[in-house]
């Protein structure tokens, strides 16, 4: 399933279902296929998403420090890289920030 986020302040943002649901839940939504972030709710959504990003970055830094302290050598080792929350959330944060500035709601599933 795809989620298509719309705002009069930006172009549309399309995300795969699992990624969109994760971001929506982090921002305080239930992840429903249809919804709205009103201009009044957007600052809290931005703050919640930024806090989640900070927690994720701290967790990653802790894991890296732990691996370094254990003397792990990843040179030549196969790794499974994933897209970080910070990168995944960047388009949504940009949409929300521009929407706040333009006093425009963000809707999806409509």
ABEGO torsion letter per residue (X at the ends): XBBBBBBAABBBBBBBAAAAAAAAAAAGBAGBABBBBBAAAAAAAAAAAAAAAAAAAAAAAAAAAAAAAAGBBABGBBBBBBBBAAAAAAAAAAAAAAAAAAGBBBBBGX
